[in-house]
Structure formats: C-alpha cells, structure tokens
Amino acid sequence: MLVAYRAEGVIGEVAALLIAATSAALLTGAEHISADAIEAAEYQSPSVRRYLLEREL
C-alpha cells in the first residue's frame, strides 16, 4: 500500500520508487526493501514534481 500511495498508482512511478528504495536499502546494508527503505528513498511523486515545476514558473 505504501508503494502505491507514494507512486500515486502509476506503474512507471512504482518502478522508479522501487529502484530508489533498492538503493536506500543497499546503502544501509539491508538485504530486502523494507517500509523504512521506501520512506528513505530519494523519490518525489509526480504531484510533488509538478508543484515544484509550477512554483518555478
């Protein structure tokens, strides 16, 4: 549920989030992707990216 929430249900975003979460997990020495790794992932959802872009305009 956490993955779908952060990725806003978009399949491509789920993949991007899982890649970022994998990196976060590996950097901590974990052998699996936990909820903590998903939270720690350097990932911004599409709505956050859209907001940041619109704010710059």
Secondary structure by P-SEA (a helix, b strand, c coil): caaaaaacccaaaaaaaaaaaaaaaaaaccccccaaaaaacccccaaaaaaaaaaac
